[in-house]
Amino acid sequence: MNKILVVDDEKDIRLFLTELLSSVGFAVNHAENGETALKMIANEAPDLVLLDQVLPGKMDGIRILKKIKKIDSNITVIILTGYGEIKTAVRAMKIGAYDYLTKPFENDELILAVTRALESRSLSLEVKDLKQKLAYRDTLESLMGSSISIKRIHLQIEKVASTDFTVFIQGESGTGKEIVAQAIHNQSLRRNGPFVAVDCGAIPDTLVESELFGYEKGAFTGADTRKEGQFELANKGTIFLDEISNLPFQVQKKLLRLIQEKKVQHLGGKKLINVDVRIIAATNENVVNLIERGEFRNDLYYRLAEFVILMPPLRERENDILFLAKKFLKETNKELSKKIRGFTEEAERMLLTYEWKGNVRELKNVIRRAVLLADNVVGTEHLVFDTPCMRNLERDYCRVSFDESYSLKKLTKRVVGNVEKQAIKKVLIKTGGNKNKAARILEVDYKTLHTKIKNYGINVQKIIQDYRH
């Protein structure tokens, strides 16, 4: 039901308009002056205001209109004016009024004007909402990529954001769970409220309850003042509980009670405090396994999992890997004031065939290091991965530029050569360029190592210099 506020200093007009508009299904309130009207608008947020142009006191209709638009630009205003004040009414429309009506007016004329104004408002809000969704989608794609998997995540966000469902996000570390949680909040009806992110895995078990639920002065040694918990800080907004599987079992029980009752109790306190907060939880653990092992409450999971989003790992989103790599390269170029042009084909192939156990977070680290090491273009020699034994023969096989004339023997030789080259470079870096030590580690004689360094075109001084910088 649309809410309308009538602002007029004449009591009979206020009561007449209230009765007329109520009779056709609107929720109507009224105010006799600008000061009262502005307070009611701030507290009740009406959809439309019928505002008399001439009012007693310091504020006329024009000044009140300006203040209404500052409070909420989406509120529709129709000016009520006398015949001799039409110029002022036109000025009001330029400021932001939707329309004006000249007194006296017919009942049907007023109802039609109000209906049209509310229909126009509804359409404008729909367009604005669509633009926001498109903007959020563009933002998500710029952060996460545009693969089919990520597009599916976009659709899930759009469907659940406007509800008040609790959301459970599950996926490996570095897949972007917090980005999704923030996107849900930004597209929700709570977007003007706070978004509070809590890393449950980073809080010591002894401090979890006081951090989440708050405490009273004297509740424990060191509690010198009263402190609000994270749920209170997130009131009217969203709280994101990342790595929720780390919560102690006793705290899980208290969280379940909070969800059921929408109330929180401070440590050392007796009073129950109302909290209106949407919960989004996330974990990189397999929740089913945790429940089976008795480490996570089954009833809590089902309270949190009204809507579940599964985050795909980066290795399953091949189309996003190079997109994100180029994005991170561009960002790091700007950060370091460098002009690295891009990646060699071999480097791109290596990025596509790597497993990315750390997902997007690991990819970003690898690209930042590569841009730091490279002078012109990122090659395989600049890609220093986080995971030990970062490549195997299968990945090196993928680096080969295939040619129908290649025999199996030639292909194998090429792959083994790639492995040898990278192994020699790694050991030379480890020994600071000392070839004698490198030969001993690699269990080959010095002459063999020297020949291979020459054949592979390894510049020992350069790789040491690049590594140290």
Secondary structure as UniProt FT lines:
FT   STRAND          3..7
FT   HELIX           11..23
FT   TURN            24..25
FT   STRAND          27..31
FT   HELIX           34..44
FT   STRAND          48..52
FT   HELIX           61..71
FT   TURN            73..74
FT   STRAND          76..81
FT   HELIX           83..85
FT   HELIX           86..95
FT   STRAND          99..102
FT   HELIX           107..144
FT   HELIX           148..161
FT   STRAND          167..170
FT   TURN            173..174
FT   HELIX           177..186
FT   TURN            189..192
FT   STRAND          195..199
FT   HELIX           200..202
FT   HELIX           205..207
FT   HELIX           208..213
FT   TURN            217..218
FT   TURN            221..222
FT   HELIX           230..233
FT   TURN            234..236
FT   STRAND          238..242
FT   HELIX           244..246
FT   HELIX           249..261
FT   STRAND          263..265
FT   STRAND          272..274
FT   STRAND          278..283
FT   HELIX           287..292
FT   TURN            293..294
FT   HELIX           298..304
FT   STRAND          307..310
FT   HELIX           314..316
FT   HELIX           318..336
FT   HELIX           345..353
FT   TURN            357..358
FT   HELIX           359..373
FT   HELIX           380..382
FT   HELIX           393..398
FT   TURN            404..405
FT   HELIX           408..430
FT   TURN            431..433
FT   HELIX           435..442
FT   HELIX           446..455
FT   TURN            456..457
FT   HELIX           460..468
//
